[in-house]
């Protein structure tokens, strides 16, 4: 049985370049990608998170995508 472990904020920063590249491919500008990554990190680090199978990157990419979707929905409501 796999035991979830707490997401380590120190290790999360190691994934920043890959997350930025993913954000850049999904957005129209460098600034928008930077804002998206910053917002994702703020949300993820705001409270304790748990990951399984040492899959921090997968968790962070899903969080990045979900943050983008939330932002786009909010924009469409305005």
N, C-alpha and C positions, 0 to 999 in steps of 0.2 A: 504494500500500500504506500502510495506517495503522499508525503506530508507537505502541505503548502508551507513555504517559507516567506518571511517578510521581505518585501522589495527594499533593497539597500540603496538609499539616496546617493551614496558615494559611487556605486557601480552604475547607476542610471546615467550619470554624466558621461560615462564612457560611450554610450550609444548616441550621443548628441549628433555627431556628423552623419550617421546613417539615417537618423530621424529627419534631419534637415534635408537630406537628399530626397527622402520620400515626400516630405512636405513640398519641396520645390517642384517635384513632378506633378503634384496635385493642384498647385496654385498657379496664379498668373504672374506673380512677381516675387522677387527676393524678399521684399519687406513683408509681404503677406505670409510667406513661408516662415520667416523668423517669428512673426507674431503667433502663428499657429503652434510652433514648437514651444514657445514661451508659455502660451496658454495651457498647452497640454502638460508641461512640467509643473505649472502652478497647480493644476487640478490633481495630478497624480501625487504630488508631494504634500498636498494639503492634509491628507490623512493616511493612516497606515494602509498599505496594499499588500496582498499576498499573491504569489505566483507559484505555479507547479512546474516541475520538470526543468528548472533552470531556464525557463523561457521568458526572460525579461524582455528581449527585443520584440517577440511576438505580442506580448502584453502591451508594450509601449506603442507599437504600430497600430494596434486596435484602438488604443486610447487616442492616438493622433487622428485616426480616421473618424472616430466618434466625435471628437472635438470639432473637426472640420464640418461634419454633418450638422452638428448643433449650431455652429456659427452660420452656416448657409440657411438653415431653417429660420433662425432669428432674423437674418437679413431679408428673407422673403416675406416675413410678417410685417415689416416696416413699410 
